[in-house]
Amino acid sequence: MTSSRGLFERARELFPGGVNSPVRAAVKPQPFFVEDAHGARITTTDGDELIDWVMGYGPLILGHRNGKVLARVREQLEKGWLYGAPSRTELELAEKILRYYGPGMVRFVNSGTEATLTAIRLARAYTRRRILVKFEGCYHGSNDSLLVKAGSSALHYGVPTSMGVPEELAALTIVLPYNDIEAFMDAMGRVGEKVAAVIVEPVAANMGLVLPKEGFLETIKEEAKKAGALLVFDEVVTGFRLGLGGAQGEFGVKPDVTTLGKVIGGGFPIGAVAAGKDLMMELSPSGPAFNAGTFNAHPVSMAAGLATIEALEEGWPYRIADEAAGDVAEELGRIAEDKGLDVTVNRLASMLQIFFTEGPIRDYSDVARSDKGKYGRMQEAMAEAGVFIPPSQFETWFASAAHTEECVMKTVEAARRALVH
Ligand SMILES: Cc1ncc(COP(=O)(O)O)c(C=O)c1O
């Protein structure tokens, strides 16, 4: 049986929830299986062609099966794909990253989760402190220390969002509302000298898309510095996505540590930590903070990442992707207005999300007001009309350099039918 329905039945016996990452199970009317993908389109095992606004949840900024990335990966495969020893491409990719996120050094790992895990270990080692500060609605991968939500005490010491995370560990993480400068200043005033790191998505892409309000990033940088805590920008999504310089380039605020992933691997598994040399020298083998990995700096990911960044440096991929996202966002707003729907669309560069509530959408509590049922119904109707959008309100739509005007038109047509009261 090769229908998605049949395959999903089989998958349910093999994997918890039938999938290997939870959001994939949320796709309605039911998760589809992919046979092939090219440009901005996915073909399912059922033979349906879908315009893809998920793009692997962010990495595929050049589109599926980009020719330049494919050629570089093939070239690498011809030379072997795992050495357990350094290869030249890792130097080239690190130099590219440091051109935009440096000066300093890099450690390559295999996922965004590992990047944030390594960044917070590094920060704790460097500062000899234990407390972390994060923001509600920001996601930093499936690390124990960051799978935490605000507890009920005034200081918002965290409680686990997942069974299996020890409460004692979660209690070392303070969770504050995103974009709330006062709450941050208050918390830092009380416990700042114990804080090892403040970690933030400088543009939040895991509660839909939420932009930092003016002064937010500047304030957390200033206050973290005053307290002797390190500022970590989690740019796993935004790095090389919002532009070559990511969110720090867009907003002109430089963190102490940057975590990267997604785009820098061109669709292959990757994560990276970039920071100043004195800090990075804390990492093993030069320093006492441990990190290692069989697949760290995997040659295929290095090759794909390098090809991707070289293409991005030509500028045109950003122009196309940003314009596609801009056009869709504008049209979604127009359709909602024509139909008298209470909808807010947030968009930045090639990322967007639609919320079924009045704006502005500035933090998790705003997102929580959005009608998730309506979003789910929209996703299902869009899928039926041949358009794949993220199945969760908390994800973000990603445009790519392969999203043509025709893709935009078809998406807008589908949305006109899908958006109902
Ligand atoms: C901001 C952010 N940080 C970290 C991660 C974790 O990355 P990965 O899924 O590669 O482990 C994600 C994943 O979506 C993310 O959005």
The ligand as an SDF file (V2000), in Angstrom:
LIG
                    3D

 16 16  0  0  0  0  0  0  0  0999 V2000
   14.6280   28.9370   17.2730 C   0  0  0  0  0  0  0  0  0  0  0  0
   14.9360   27.4700   17.2770 C   0  0  0  0  0  0  0  0  0  0  0  0
   15.9550   27.0200   18.0050 N   0  0  0  0  0  0  0  0  0  0  0  0
   16.2840   25.7140   18.0330 C   0  0  0  0  0  0  0  0  0  0  0  0
   15.5630   24.8010   17.3200 C   0  0  0  0  0  0  0  0  0  0  0  0
   15.9210   23.3610   17.3600 C   0  0  0  0  0  0  0  0  0  0  0  0
   16.5100   22.9990   16.1430 O   0  0  0  0  0  0  0  0  0  0  0  0
   16.5110   21.4740   15.6680 P   0  0  0  0  0  0  0  0  0  0  0  0
   15.1040   21.1120   15.3400 O   0  0  0  0  0  0  0  0  0  0  0  0
   17.4440   21.4710   14.4800 O   0  0  0  0  0  0  0  0  0  0  0  0
   17.0540   20.6770   16.8080 O   0  0  0  0  0  0  0  0  0  0  0  0
   14.4890   25.2160   16.5530 C   0  0  0  0  0  0  0  0  0  0  0  0
   13.6970   24.2440   15.7810 C   0  0  0  0  0  0  0  0  0  0  0  0
   12.7430   24.5220   15.1340 O   0  0  0  0  0  0  0  0  0  0  0  0
   14.1530   26.5750   16.5280 C   0  0  0  0  0  0  0  0  0  0  0  0
   13.1030   27.0220   15.8290 O   0  0  0  0  0  0  0  0  0  0  0  0
  1  2  1  0
  2  3  1  0
  2 15  2  0
  3  4  2  0
  4  5  1  0
  5  6  1  0
  5 12  2  0
  6  7  1  0
  7  8  1  0
  8  9  2  0
  8 10  1  0
  8 11  1  0
 12 13  1  0
 12 15  1  0
 13 14  2  0
 15 16  1  0
M  END
$$$$
